[in-house]
Amino acid sequence: MNAYDLGRRAGTMLAEAAAGCKVSAAYEAEFSAYVEAVAAKAMKKAADDLASEGASAFEIDIFQRSAQHSFRQGLAAVGGSAESSGATH
């Protein structure tokens, strides 16, 4: 599996996990910020793991961009707040 596909899969899985959580409207903004932080931490850990396995800086960059894009796309598709929070691609 190449870095792009791996990133896409990681981002999609994170978005699906977040979408499965139901939160009352009162806590939606706080939950969205938490989801963004957890996703960023998971993507950073995965990138570090790729680096320790010998991936090039280019491959790691492709992985990170792909994962972030897929995550934000997935959240937007289910009405998540990556877009509404002002987060950029």
C-alpha positions as a printed NumPy array, in Angstrom:
array([[  0.   ,   0.   ,   0.   ],
       [  1.427,   3.384,  -0.93 ],
       [  1.541,   6.457,   1.326],
       [ -1.436,   8.1  ,  -0.39 ],
       [ -3.711,   5.078,   0.052],
       [ -2.531,   4.563,   3.61 ],
       [ -3.289,   8.198,   4.419],
       [ -6.705,   7.996,   2.791],
       [ -7.562,   4.9  ,   4.784],
       [ -6.348,   6.442,   8.061],
       [ -8.268,   9.676,   7.53 ],
       [-11.443,   7.861,   6.568],
       [-11.263,   5.554,   9.584],
       [-10.816,   8.513,  11.945],
       [-13.777,  10.337,  10.398],
       [-15.979,   7.238,  10.615],
       [-15.087,   6.783,  14.273],
       [-15.94 ,  10.409,  15.038],
       [-19.17 ,  10.2  ,  13.061],
       [-20.283,   7.259,  15.179],
       [-20.311,   9.409,  18.302],
       [-23.501,  11.223,  19.201],
       [-23.084,  14.435,  21.158],
       [-25.697,  16.886,  22.361],
       [-25.705,  20.282,  20.675],
       [-24.427,  21.912,  23.849],
       [-21.159,  19.972,  23.617],
       [-20.745,  19.843,  19.849],
       [-18.067,  22.542,  19.569],
       [-16.033,  21.097,  22.43 ],
       [-16.339,  17.585,  21.008],
       [-15.323,  18.796,  17.543],
       [-12.167,  20.39 ,  18.947],
       [-11.393,  17.17 ,  20.81 ],
       [-11.906,  15.063,  17.664],
       [ -9.592,  17.367,  15.697],
       [ -6.903,  17.083,  18.402],
       [ -7.151,  13.302,  18.638],
       [ -7.032,  12.943,  14.846],
       [ -3.971,  15.2  ,  14.615],
       [ -2.229,  13.19 ,  17.336],
       [ -3.075,   9.884,  15.625],
       [ -1.819,  11.156,  12.268],
       [  1.401,  12.421,  13.879],
       [  1.971,   9.044,  15.545],
       [  1.382,   7.236,  12.245],
       [  3.796,   9.585,  10.462],
       [  6.417,   8.958,  13.159],
       [  5.915,   5.207,  12.729],
       [  6.369,   5.541,   8.968],
       [  9.575,   7.499,   9.525],
       [ 10.923,   4.853,  11.896],
       [ 10.2  ,   2.245,   9.217],
       [ 12.324,   4.15 ,   6.716],
       [  9.721,   6.152,   4.778],
       [ 11.068,   9.194,   2.981],
       [ 10.052,  12.73 ,   3.911],
       [  8.098,  12.875,   0.645],
       [  6.153,   9.708,   1.51 ],
       [  5.38 ,  11.021,   4.982],
       [  4.178,  14.329,   3.549],
       [  1.911,  12.504,   1.075],
       [  0.547,  10.345,   3.91 ],
       [ -0.183,  13.362,   6.124],
       [ -1.865,  15.384,   3.376],
       [ -3.946,  12.427,   2.259],
       [ -4.999,  11.557,   5.813],
       [ -5.955,  15.147,   6.643],
       [ -7.931,  15.565,   3.437],
       [ -9.791,  12.271,   3.849],
       [-10.525,  13.035,   7.501],
       [-11.979,  16.46 ,   6.729],
       [-13.911,  15.126,   3.739],
       [-15.331,  12.306,   5.834],
       [-16.423,  14.642,   8.611],
       [-17.999,  17.05 ,   6.159],
       [-19.9  ,  14.185,   4.522],
       [-21.543,  13.238,   7.815],
       [-22.136,  16.792,   8.975],
       [-19.033,  17.009,  11.138],
       [-17.455,  20.286,  11.984],
       [-14.02 ,  20.261,  10.375],
       [-15.396,  22.646,   7.775],
       [-17.6  ,  24.686,  10.084],
       [-14.849,  25.115,  12.668],
       [-12.788,  27.054,  10.151],
       [-10.229,  24.289,   9.74 ],
       [ -8.462,  24.363,   6.404],
       [ -7.468,  21.535,   4.096]])
